Amino acid sequence: MYDTYKQWFNDDHHFTDVKHVEKAAQQMADNQFDPQGMIDKMVEIIPMDKHDFRTVHPADLPEKCQE
């Protein structure tokens, strides 16, 4: 949503100040993991005959998901 807001956000139509949307968009952009770690994990897991139903990566993320 935040990476495309400039395509759909209209000051005349939406009541949220564009500054708040831009701030949220920047926070989302700054708070992303490097995708290479997930790519490497997928390359490792996809060819396997057996693996966990769900794989959460990086390794410390399951704890955060359970909070």
PDB file of N, CA, C and O in Angstrom:
ATOM      1  N   MET A   1       0.818  -1.188   0.000  1.00  0.00           N
ATOM      2  CA  MET A   1       0.000   0.000   0.000  1.00  0.00           C
ATOM      3  C   MET A   1       0.867   1.258   0.000  1.00  0.00           C
ATOM      4  O   MET A   1       0.651   2.179  -0.788  1.00  0.00           O
ATOM      5  N   TYR A   2       1.850   1.277   0.899  1.00  0.00           N
ATOM      6  CA  TYR A   2       2.627   2.507   1.034  1.00  0.00           C
ATOM      7  C   TYR A   2       3.611   2.724  -0.107  1.00  0.00           C
ATOM      8  O   TYR A   2       4.058   3.850  -0.327  1.00  0.00           O
ATOM      9  N   ASP A   3       3.952   1.679  -0.826  1.00  0.00           N
ATOM     10  CA  ASP A   3       4.874   1.883  -1.940  1.00  0.00           C
ATOM     11  C   ASP A   3       4.159   2.387  -3.188  1.00  0.00           C
ATOM     12  O   ASP A   3       4.810   2.758  -4.165  1.00  0.00           O
ATOM     13  N   THR A   4       2.822   2.405  -3.167  1.00  0.00           N
ATOM     14  CA  THR A   4       2.059   2.875  -4.336  1.00  0.00           C
ATOM     15  C   THR A   4       1.108   4.021  -4.008  1.00  0.00           C
ATOM     16  O   THR A   4       0.280   4.388  -4.841  1.00  0.00           O
ATOM     17  N   TYR A   5       1.212   4.588  -2.814  1.00  0.00           N
ATOM     18  CA  TYR A   5       0.228   5.590  -2.411  1.00  0.00           C
ATOM     19  C   TYR A   5       0.177   6.786  -3.360  1.00  0.00           C
ATOM     20  O   TYR A   5      -0.873   7.415  -3.499  1.00  0.00           O
ATOM     21  N   LYS A   6       1.272   7.104  -4.001  1.00  0.00           N
ATOM     22  CA  LYS A   6       1.272   8.254  -4.917  1.00  0.00           C
ATOM     23  C   LYS A   6       0.376   8.006  -6.127  1.00  0.00           C
ATOM     24  O   LYS A   6      -0.052   8.950  -6.790  1.00  0.00           O
ATOM     25  N   GLN A   7       0.096   6.743  -6.411  1.00  0.00           N
ATOM     26  CA  GLN A   7      -0.776   6.409  -7.535  1.00  0.00           C
ATOM     27  C   GLN A   7      -2.252   6.623  -7.197  1.00  0.00           C
ATOM     28  O   GLN A   7      -3.048   6.939  -8.082  1.00  0.00           O
ATOM     29  N   TRP A   8      -2.624   6.456  -5.932  1.00  0.00           N
ATOM     30  CA  TRP A   8      -4.043   6.508  -5.589  1.00  0.00           C
ATOM     31  C   TRP A   8      -4.412   7.588  -4.581  1.00  0.00           C
ATOM     32  O   TRP A   8      -5.587   7.937  -4.468  1.00  0.00           O
ATOM     33  N   PHE A   9      -3.443   8.127  -3.846  1.00  0.00           N
ATOM     34  CA  PHE A   9      -3.782   9.105  -2.811  1.00  0.00           C
ATOM     35  C   PHE A   9      -4.150  10.442  -3.443  1.00  0.00           C
ATOM     36  O   PHE A   9      -3.458  10.945  -4.328  1.00  0.00           O
ATOM     37  N   ASN A  10      -5.252  10.999  -2.967  1.00  0.00           N
ATOM     38  CA  ASN A  10      -5.760  12.266  -3.485  1.00  0.00           C
ATOM     39  C   ASN A  10      -6.122  13.151  -2.297  1.00  0.00           C
ATOM     40  O   ASN A  10      -7.021  12.809  -1.529  1.00  0.00           O
ATOM     41  N   ASP A  11      -5.442  14.275  -2.135  1.00  0.00           N
ATOM     42  CA  ASP A  11      -5.703  15.189  -1.015  1.00  0.00           C
ATOM     43  C   ASP A  11      -7.150  15.661  -0.980  1.00  0.00           C
ATOM     44  O   ASP A  11      -7.700  15.889   0.097  1.00  0.00           O
ATOM     45  N   ASP A  12      -7.762  15.807  -2.126  1.00  0.00           N
ATOM     46  CA  ASP A  12      -9.140  16.291  -2.180  1.00  0.00           C
ATOM     47  C   ASP A  12     -10.145  15.226  -1.759  1.00  0.00           C
ATOM     48  O   ASP A  12     -11.269  15.547  -1.374  1.00  0.00           O
ATOM     49  N   HIS A  13      -9.749  13.982  -1.829  1.00  0.00           N
ATOM     50  CA  HIS A  13     -10.679  12.883  -1.536  1.00  0.00           C
ATOM     51  C   HIS A  13     -10.434  12.252  -0.161  1.00  0.00           C
ATOM     52  O   HIS A  13     -11.385  11.905   0.539  1.00  0.00           O
ATOM     53  N   HIS A  14      -9.181  12.105   0.222  1.00  0.00           N
ATOM     54  CA  HIS A  14      -8.830  11.434   1.475  1.00  0.00           C
ATOM     55  C   HIS A  14      -8.629  12.459   2.590  1.00  0.00           C
ATOM     56  O   HIS A  14      -8.066  13.532   2.371  1.00  0.00           O
ATOM     57  N   PHE A  15      -9.098  12.112   3.784  1.00  0.00           N
ATOM     58  CA  PHE A  15      -9.013  13.056   4.901  1.00  0.00           C
ATOM     59  C   PHE A  15      -7.691  12.981   5.646  1.00  0.00           C
ATOM     60  O   PHE A  15      -7.378  13.884   6.422  1.00  0.00           O
ATOM     61  N   THR A  16      -6.906  11.932   5.434  1.00  0.00           N
ATOM     62  CA  THR A  16      -5.612  11.801   6.096  1.00  0.00           C
ATOM     63  C   THR A  16      -4.607  12.748   5.452  1.00  0.00           C
ATOM     64  O   THR A  16      -4.497  12.817   4.228  1.00  0.00           O
ATOM     65  N   ASP A  17      -3.885  13.466   6.282  1.00  0.00           N
ATOM     66  CA  ASP A  17      -2.864  14.388   5.778  1.00  0.00           C
ATOM     67  C   ASP A  17      -1.774  13.586   5.074  1.00  0.00           C
ATOM     68  O   ASP A  17      -1.300  12.581   5.604  1.00  0.00           O
ATOM     69  N   VAL A  18      -1.384  14.018   3.907  1.00  0.00           N
ATOM     70  CA  VAL A  18      -0.379  13.304   3.113  1.00  0.00           C
ATOM     71  C   VAL A  18       0.939  13.162   3.869  1.00  0.00           C
ATOM     72  O   VAL A  18       1.690  12.221   3.611  1.00  0.00           O
ATOM     73  N   LYS A  19       1.235  14.066   4.789  1.00  0.00           N
ATOM     74  CA  LYS A  19       2.467  13.970   5.576  1.00  0.00           C
ATOM     75  C   LYS A  19       2.491  12.685   6.402  1.00  0.00           C
ATOM     76  O   LYS A  19       3.541  12.061   6.553  1.00  0.00           O
ATOM     77  N   HIS A  20       1.326  12.289   6.941  1.00  0.00           N
ATOM     78  CA  HIS A  20       1.246  11.062   7.732  1.00  0.00           C
ATOM     79  C   HIS A  20       1.450   9.832   6.850  1.00  0.00           C
ATOM     80  O   HIS A  20       2.098   8.868   7.258  1.00  0.00           O
ATOM     81  N   VAL A  21       0.903   9.873   5.661  1.00  0.00           N
ATOM     82  CA  VAL A  21       1.063   8.764   4.722  1.00  0.00           C
ATOM     83  C   VAL A  21       2.525   8.652   4.297  1.00  0.00           C
ATOM     84  O   VAL A  21       3.070   7.550   4.232  1.00  0.00           O
ATOM     85  N   GLU A  22       3.157   9.778   4.010  1.00  0.00           N
ATOM     86  CA  GLU A  22       4.563   9.770   3.608  1.00  0.00           C
ATOM     87  C   GLU A  22       5.466   9.275   4.741  1.00  0.00           C
ATOM     88  O   GLU A  22       6.433   8.553   4.499  1.00  0.00           O
ATOM     89  N   LYS A  23       5.149   9.661   5.967  1.00  0.00           N
ATOM     90  CA  LYS A  23       5.931   9.203   7.113  1.00  0.00           C
ATOM     91  C   LYS A  23       5.806   7.688   7.271  1.00  0.00           C
ATOM     92  O   LYS A  23       6.803   7.000   7.488  1.00  0.00           O
ATOM     93  N   ALA A  24       4.589   7.174   7.163  1.00  0.00           N
ATOM     94  CA  ALA A  24       4.377   5.730   7.268  1.00  0.00           C
ATOM     95  C   ALA A  24       5.072   4.994   6.132  1.00  0.00           C
ATOM     96  O   ALA A  24       5.649   3.927   6.343  1.00  0.00           O
ATOM     97  N   ALA A  25       5.022   5.553   4.935  1.00  0.00           N
ATOM     98  CA  ALA A  25       5.687   4.933   3.782  1.00  0.00           C
ATOM     99  C   ALA A  25       7.191   4.850   4.019  1.00  0.00           C
ATOM    100  O   ALA A  25       7.812   3.834   3.708  1.00  0.00           O
ATOM    101  N   GLN A  26       7.770   5.895   4.558  1.00  0.00           N
ATOM    102  CA  GLN A  26       9.211   5.896   4.823  1.00  0.00           C
ATOM    103  C   GLN A  26       9.563   4.896   5.912  1.00  0.00           C
ATOM    104  O   GLN A  26      10.578   4.207   5.812  1.00  0.00           O
ATOM    105  N   GLN A  27       8.735   4.805   6.958  1.00  0.00           N
ATOM    106  CA  GLN A  27       8.991   3.842   8.027  1.00  0.00           C
ATOM    107  C   GLN A  27       8.931   2.412   7.499  1.00  0.00           C
ATOM    108  O   GLN A  27       9.747   1.573   7.878  1.00  0.00           O
ATOM    109  N   MET A  28       7.968   2.136   6.628  1.00  0.00           N
ATOM    110  CA  MET A  28       7.862   0.801   6.040  1.00  0.00           C
ATOM    111  C   MET A  28       9.092   0.496   5.186  1.00  0.00           C
ATOM    112  O   MET A  28       9.618  -0.616   5.227  1.00  0.00           O
ATOM    113  N   ALA A  29       9.540   1.463   4.427  1.00  0.00           N
ATOM    114  CA  ALA A  29      10.709   1.258   3.567  1.00  0.00           C
ATOM    115  C   ALA A  29      11.978   1.042   4.390  1.00  0.00           C
ATOM    116  O   ALA A  29      12.844   0.256   4.005  1.00  0.00           O
ATOM    117  N   ASP A  30      12.086   1.733   5.511  1.00  0.00           N
ATOM    118  CA  ASP A  30      13.278   1.629   6.350  1.00  0.00           C
ATOM    119  C   ASP A  30      13.292   0.365   7.205  1.00  0.00           C
ATOM    120  O   ASP A  30      14.342  -0.021   7.718  1.00  0.00           O
ATOM    121  N   ASN A  31      12.139  -0.282   7.364  1.00  0.00           N
ATOM    122  CA  ASN A  31      12.007  -1.406   8.290  1.00  0.00           C
ATOM    123  C   ASN A  31      11.871  -2.738   7.546  1.00  0.00           C
ATOM    124  O   ASN A  31      11.094  -3.598   7.959  1.00  0.00           O
ATOM    125  N   GLN A  32      12.604  -2.909   6.477  1.00  0.00           N
ATOM    126  CA  GLN A  32      12.541  -4.144   5.708  1.00  0.00           C
ATOM    127  C   GLN A  32      13.850  -4.912   5.831  1.00  0.00           C
ATOM    128  O   GLN A  32      14.926  -4.335   5.987  1.00  0.00           O
ATOM    129  N   PHE A  33      13.719  -6.229   5.757  1.00  0.00           N
ATOM    130  CA  PHE A  33      14.900  -7.083   5.752  1.00  0.00           C
ATOM    131  C   PHE A  33      15.515  -7.098   4.357  1.00  0.00           C
ATOM    132  O   PHE A  33      14.836  -6.848   3.362  1.00  0.00           O
ATOM    133  N   ASP A  34      16.798  -7.391   4.303  1.00  0.00           N
ATOM    134  CA  ASP A  34      17.460  -7.616   3.025  1.00  0.00           C
ATOM    135  C   ASP A  34      16.871  -8.899   2.436  1.00  0.00           C
ATOM    136  O   ASP A  34      16.903  -9.935   3.101  1.00  0.00           O
ATOM    137  N   PRO A  35      16.344  -8.869   1.228  1.00  0.00           N
ATOM    138  CA  PRO A  35      15.685 -10.052   0.661  1.00  0.00           C
ATOM    139  C   PRO A  35      16.638 -11.212   0.367  1.00  0.00           C
ATOM    140  O   PRO A  35      16.180 -12.340   0.185  1.00  0.00           O
ATOM    141  N   GLN A  36      17.932 -10.971   0.315  1.00  0.00           N
ATOM    142  CA  GLN A  36      18.861 -12.045  -0.043  1.00  0.00           C
ATOM    143  C   GLN A  36      18.808 -13.203   0.946  1.00  0.00           C
ATOM    144  O   GLN A  36      18.929 -14.359   0.542  1.00  0.00           O
ATOM    145  N   GLY A  37      18.630 -12.919   2.228  1.00  0.00           N
ATOM    146  CA  GLY A  37      18.532 -13.985   3.222  1.00  0.00           C
ATOM    147  C   GLY A  37      17.366 -14.914   2.945  1.00  0.00           C
ATOM    148  O   GLY A  37      17.504 -16.132   3.054  1.00  0.00           O
ATOM    149  N   MET A  38      16.216 -14.352   2.586  1.00  0.00           N
ATOM    150  CA  MET A  38      15.044 -15.170   2.278  1.00  0.00           C
ATOM    151  C   MET A  38      15.247 -15.932   0.974  1.00  0.00           C
ATOM    152  O   MET A  38      14.835 -17.086   0.859  1.00  0.00           O
ATOM    153  N   ILE A  39      15.867 -15.306   0.010  1.00  0.00           N
ATOM    154  CA  ILE A  39      16.147 -15.986  -1.263  1.00  0.00           C
ATOM    155  C   ILE A  39      17.037 -17.200  -1.013  1.00  0.00           C
ATOM    156  O   ILE A  39      16.775 -18.284  -1.533  1.00  0.00           O
ATOM    157  N   ASP A  40      18.079 -17.018  -0.223  1.00  0.00           N
ATOM    158  CA  ASP A  40      18.981 -18.132   0.091  1.00  0.00           C
ATOM    159  C   ASP A  40      18.236 -19.255   0.806  1.00  0.00           C
ATOM    160  O   ASP A  40      18.461 -20.431   0.518  1.00  0.00           O
ATOM    161  N   LYS A  41      17.351 -18.899   1.736  1.00  0.00           N
ATOM    162  CA  LYS A  41      16.584 -19.906   2.473  1.00  0.00           C
ATOM    163  C   LYS A  41      15.641 -20.653   1.536  1.00  0.00           C
ATOM    164  O   LYS A  41      15.493 -21.869   1.661  1.00  0.00           O
ATOM    165  N   MET A  42      15.008 -19.963   0.612  1.00  0.00           N
ATOM    166  CA  MET A  42      14.110 -20.609  -0.348  1.00  0.00           C
ATOM    167  C   MET A  42      14.882 -21.569  -1.256  1.00  0.00           C
ATOM    168  O   MET A  42      14.407 -22.667  -1.547  1.00  0.00           O
ATOM    169  N   VAL A  43      16.060 -21.159  -1.697  1.00  0.00           N
ATOM    170  CA  VAL A  43      16.891 -22.028  -2.540  1.00  0.00           C
ATOM    171  C   VAL A  43      17.274 -23.293  -1.775  1.00  0.00           C
ATOM    172  O   VAL A  43      17.391 -24.367  -2.365  1.00  0.00           O
ATOM    173  N   GLU A  44      17.465 -23.168  -0.483  1.00  0.00           N
ATOM    174  CA  GLU A  44      17.796 -24.319   0.359  1.00  0.00           C
ATOM    175  C   GLU A  44      16.590 -25.240   0.553  1.00  0.00           C
ATOM    176  O   GLU A  44      16.730 -26.460   0.457  1.00  0.00           O
ATOM    177  N   ILE A  45      15.419 -24.682   0.822  1.00  0.00           N
ATOM    178  CA  ILE A  45      14.262 -25.469   1.240  1.00  0.00           C
ATOM    179  C   ILE A  45      13.438 -26.027   0.082  1.00  0.00           C
ATOM    180  O   ILE A  45      13.002 -27.176   0.152  1.00  0.00           O
ATOM    181  N   ILE A  46      13.217 -25.276  -0.950  1.00  0.00           N
ATOM    182  CA  ILE A  46      12.304 -25.695  -2.020  1.00  0.00           C
ATOM    183  C   ILE A  46      12.658 -27.059  -2.613  1.00  0.00           C
ATOM    184  O   ILE A  46      11.747 -27.854  -2.847  1.00  0.00           O
ATOM    185  N   PRO A  47      13.915 -27.372  -2.866  1.00  0.00           N
ATOM    186  CA  PRO A  47      14.203 -28.686  -3.460  1.00  0.00           C
ATOM    187  C   PRO A  47      14.053 -29.869  -2.494  1.00  0.00           C
ATOM    188  O   PRO A  47      14.066 -31.019  -2.933  1.00  0.00           O
ATOM    189  N   MET A  48      13.914 -29.609  -1.202  1.00  0.00           N
ATOM    190  CA  MET A  48      13.831 -30.688  -0.220  1.00  0.00           C
ATOM    191  C   MET A  48      12.556 -31.503  -0.408  1.00  0.00           C
ATOM    192  O   MET A  48      11.505 -30.966  -0.756  1.00  0.00           O
ATOM    193  N   ASP A  49      12.667 -32.811  -0.173  1.00  0.00           N
ATOM    194  CA  ASP A  49      11.486 -33.671  -0.208  1.00  0.00           C
ATOM    195  C   ASP A  49      10.614 -33.453   1.024  1.00  0.00           C
ATOM    196  O   ASP A  49       9.388 -33.523   0.942  1.00  0.00           O
ATOM    197  N   LYS A  50      11.247 -33.188   2.164  1.00  0.00           N
ATOM    198  CA  LYS A  50      10.506 -32.963   3.406  1.00  0.00           C
ATOM    199  C   LYS A  50      11.075 -31.732   4.101  1.00  0.00           C
ATOM    200  O   LYS A  50      12.289 -31.556   4.208  1.00  0.00           O
ATOM    201  N   HIS A  51      10.169 -30.896   4.564  1.00  0.00           N
ATOM    202  CA  HIS A  51      10.567 -29.704   5.313  1.00  0.00           C
ATOM    203  C   HIS A  51       9.375 -29.253   6.140  1.00  0.00           C
ATOM    204  O   HIS A  51       8.265 -29.755   5.960  1.00  0.00           O
ATOM    205  N   ASP A  52       9.595 -28.319   7.036  1.00  0.00           N
ATOM    206  CA  ASP A  52       8.505 -27.792   7.856  1.00  0.00           C
ATOM    207  C   ASP A  52       7.433 -27.187   6.966  1.00  0.00           C
ATOM    208  O   ASP A  52       7.717 -26.646   5.897  1.00  0.00           O
ATOM    209  N   PHE A  53       6.182 -27.291   7.435  1.00  0.00           N
ATOM    210  CA  PHE A  53       5.074 -26.703   6.678  1.00  0.00           C
ATOM    211  C   PHE A  53       5.267 -25.204   6.532  1.00  0.00           C
ATOM    212  O   PHE A  53       5.046 -24.641   5.460  1.00  0.00           O
ATOM    213  N   ARG A  54       5.680 -24.566   7.611  1.00  0.00           N
ATOM    214  CA  ARG A  54       5.961 -23.130   7.576  1.00  0.00           C
ATOM    215  C   ARG A  54       7.417 -22.912   7.957  1.00  0.00           C
ATOM    216  O   ARG A  54       7.906 -23.472   8.938  1.00  0.00           O
ATOM    217  N   THR A  55       8.077 -22.121   7.196  1.00  0.00           N
ATOM    218  CA  THR A  55       9.452 -21.759   7.503  1.00  0.00           C
ATOM    219  C   THR A  55       9.493 -20.260   7.741  1.00  0.00           C
ATOM    220  O   THR A  55       9.138 -19.467   6.869  1.00  0.00           O
ATOM    221  N   VAL A  56       9.926 -19.889   8.920  1.00  0.00           N
ATOM    222  CA  VAL A  56      10.027 -18.474   9.265  1.00  0.00           C
ATOM    223  C   VAL A  56      11.510 -18.119   9.267  1.00  0.00           C
ATOM    224  O   VAL A  56      12.331 -18.803   9.878  1.00  0.00           O
ATOM    225  N   HIS A  57      11.823 -17.064   8.590  1.00  0.00           N
ATOM    226  CA  HIS A  57      13.222 -16.652   8.464  1.00  0.00           C
ATOM    227  C   HIS A  57      13.301 -15.146   8.616  1.00  0.00           C
ATOM    228  O   HIS A  57      12.441 -14.460   8.063  1.00  0.00           O
ATOM    229  N   PRO A  58      14.247 -14.590   9.310  1.00  0.00           N
ATOM    230  CA  PRO A  58      15.416 -15.163   9.950  1.00  0.00           C
ATOM    231  C   PRO A  58      15.065 -15.952  11.210  1.00  0.00           C
ATOM    232  O   PRO A  58      13.927 -15.930  11.677  1.00  0.00           O
ATOM    233  N   ALA A  59      16.052 -16.640  11.740  1.00  0.00           N
ATOM    234  CA  ALA A  59      15.837 -17.595  12.825  1.00  0.00           C
ATOM    235  C   ALA A  59      15.228 -16.971  14.080  1.00  0.00           C
ATOM    236  O   ALA A  59      14.514 -17.662  14.806  1.00  0.00           O
ATOM    237  N   ASP A  60      15.478 -15.714  14.357  1.00  0.00           N
ATOM    238  CA  ASP A  60      14.933 -15.092  15.572  1.00  0.00           C
ATOM    239  C   ASP A  60      13.509 -14.567  15.377  1.00  0.00           C
ATOM    240  O   ASP A  60      12.901 -14.086  16.333  1.00  0.00           O
ATOM    241  N   LEU A  61      12.979 -14.649  14.189  1.00  0.00           N
ATOM    242  CA  LEU A  61      11.655 -14.101  13.914  1.00  0.00           C
ATOM    243  C   LEU A  61      10.499 -14.889  14.539  1.00  0.00           C
ATOM    244  O   LEU A  61       9.501 -14.266  14.903  1.00  0.00           O
ATOM    245  N   PRO A  62      10.567 -16.222  14.687  1.00  0.00           N
ATOM    246  CA  PRO A  62       9.435 -16.928  15.305  1.00  0.00           C
ATOM    247  C   PRO A  62       9.047 -16.382  16.673  1.00  0.00           C
ATOM    248  O   PRO A  62       7.862 -16.308  16.998  1.00  0.00           O
ATOM    249  N   GLU A  63      10.037 -15.999  17.475  1.00  0.00           N
ATOM    250  CA  GLU A  63       9.732 -15.420  18.788  1.00  0.00           C
ATOM    251  C   GLU A  63       8.927 -14.137  18.632  1.00  0.00           C
ATOM    252  O   GLU A  63       7.977 -13.906  19.381  1.00  0.00           O
ATOM    253  N   LYS A  64       9.293 -13.312  17.680  1.00  0.00           N
ATOM    254  CA  LYS A  64       8.577 -12.060  17.452  1.00  0.00           C
ATOM    255  C   LYS A  64       7.170 -12.321  16.928  1.00  0.00           C
ATOM    256  O   LYS A  64       6.243 -11.572  17.237  1.00  0.00           O
ATOM    257  N   CYS A  65       7.005 -13.376  16.138  1.00  0.00           N
ATOM    258  CA  CYS A  65       5.683 -13.708  15.594  1.00  0.00           C
ATOM    259  C   CYS A  65       4.731 -14.180  16.689  1.00  0.00           C
ATOM    260  O   CYS A  65       3.516 -14.022  16.569  1.00  0.00           O
ATOM    261  N   GLN A  66       5.275 -14.752  17.744  1.00  0.00           N
ATOM    262  CA  GLN A  66       4.450 -15.280  18.819  1.00  0.00           C
ATOM    263  C   GLN A  66       4.113 -14.242  19.876  1.00  0.00           C
ATOM    264  O   GLN A  66       3.326 -14.522  20.781  1.00  0.00           O
ATOM    265  N   GLU A  67       4.682 -13.064  19.785  1.00  0.00           N
ATOM    266  CA  GLU A  67       4.410 -12.015  20.780  1.00  0.00           C
ATOM    267  C   GLU A  67       3.009 -11.491  20.625  1.00  0.00           C
ATOM    268  O   GLU A  67       2.595 -10.604  21.372  1.00  0.00           O
TER     269      GLU A  67
END
